[in-house]
């Protein structure tokens, strides 16, 4: 089968290639990929090329398909998996497949398996590790966003605290406690707000900070203080660009500090701010993935010793986290559409990926079988003056509080130009 795919040939060398996939073996599955959201991790792989830990050294001879947040339809099933999967059913995927004990992952390491392609061949390790997941919701983009949501779910589960007089670790955030999400008005921060308010183990106080008031206002328009209160969470949005942000954060807790702090920007001052607002037995989660291998920050070890401050870092989520994400999305407890700010076709992937840090907004959602320049949802109305496709998309998004939706996806897939 022929496919179009964005492949990495070397550092900063992405190409939209057309090539033939091999026939699947008895222990493989052929899938049609409908949607793939672009992750900052793909940008890091693209600019580092062979130097990236997950990227093979021979990509100049055997290029790999990028993208790992994908969702689609099963096309063909090898005989080994015929009793578990059927052609025509939708799927989600957990890309952390632990391939032969290596860091090899779809979207970084394989010539025929990644998200930025129209069709892909799934290796047996994907199914053997339970990483190919049944997915029943009508929206494809929710399946793509379930992977980044699973990273958030995993981070919340990775938090730990010590019971007084015991060395036993109690996993998860402190229920009813104080939680801060620093630099939390970006796409992943929005997902974290959504999860914190709607998961089974909720904080009592949730403070979300940013230095961009526009981003904070958008976050509040999606996740309102009033809605959070209905779920028993006191939600506060705080602009920390003013004077003494640490004191203002501490005042919100009456000086107690925070049980759980999530750092959503790989910036030393934000990390140090998180350290300074931890309360007794406070756990700081460094969520943001840095590109600088030498990133360091000051951490108060007096408080580590006497106030039981501790730190954890997570990268990606487990299969169980992805399943939880899919189940909560299907139950309409989570709405990750808040992450999406831009939509494009497969021909927009290269420019978007290589310039991702420079493009404002949240998640960039790609539909692999259409041709469409990357376009901000906020720009649909203006573009709609000359293009009826965007005019209708703007009207649909307006009906959904300015957010992407299943209705928008269905219209786009039905009316956009095929690639």
Steps between C-alpha positions, in 0.01 A plus 500: 500500500621850413502768768602860551694566818723759662834334563815608682815458288737691730516797735260769370433283195131412482346398167151418381571170324287263297603136523370146515442324831598133522228238512413427861615175661277266697593678825456857373204735446446762229327818615361811332590808703246780497635746757830575668576790734848647494698475822797710606683171531479461122661842461784389727550183295490697175764753601728244666472226238735211567613655828155446654492202735200342328612559140715236322844598370427389142206727414685646201467153343182383676286805588239473772140623513444769761190550717373295791160647600287326243162340456332324211340186362635146475528398134648150503574254780764228496374153589665504843275788614180409315316407819584831672473765229276541197531708184284812517526560876658814639814493711708705738865430572746517788831583326718401799525138388826401673633356174744223599595700809608801292374857473375431147155649456252563217561850370873489570646165406322310221485531120139381471346589835422856609218753511574738211401254231186389324564131568734317738606146581481418871769260619405206725657667805222758494233234545710277726540786749132587490578834335237476224178606665137464395342840458125553466439876504391658170769773501844409370673806648404396853694179437803705400472724806460205736876441477602845628221474757651172616825684573304728732318208662832324555653809658214526750537132588878536540465753783581351839482592866619346827270419788639644823714241676511275196720452194205375298434709190138599445468545125307781336425860591370584846124471483344827613847657518664802340618457142677752275555473125776745412513637144177308460300691237656321203351196325626239746418725793142522378486122493634491855231744618235283335632186667551660843140624506337183367710206624408286799779640720452877501687781676314742724690800362629516142713801403598544135769754417634663186661831406271549199161637599349415161586135552359508851179661377459233235559226757235651728252528212536123446529385862311749709538558871127434540515165320797387711310594816220264397758220523628612839814675372589862577664611175717814489672646194803710594720719281849469648659777293449751783689554822591216737307212339622256766341703779174531306496126441569429866228744611244291313584211735514714818873434509472121505638449150411242239482124532547455127670729249519434126754693293385533138790706365864384482626826645724518807319795669166317472652183648649702786166674554340157532759396757435811710123446526509134606344423834600223740533167315448694177569329168622696198432342162728624222263431212647713220750319279815711448710516183805615696680195644674726752188663642551552873324690775555573869314275743487559875650193664438634848133451420570161346648390832270670751175555309498184288498683168547269204495500123381272223517515121289312251533460125200352322229284650440130552248297310276512808515880488397501135213264571385730781518797263296322232241387754462848650470653153239244399309575822523873419688567823791647303487731199853523357377715210614790719855407402445556127562846355610417143392254231679396182556227244791263444670758280522735799698261721856586395481876542294466817733249664821688423354829623288370785654711781439815295132429434282634781201314639438143596485168321541487124257235373575334167266305272713273287281453194434865421696797369463805724743765621534517876230743610413639842140445606499867598567587134218292352256791492738732315598230251134418458447833323672351195466125559163333571674205666636724775176696519310187598778382733488837678125466548540147638776601741293795621229253596757315714641793700775559245630144531563224247234229507374181348263705287792703364704188435220329311443806281870544427556137404197509274583828323875565507723444199660152500878495492 
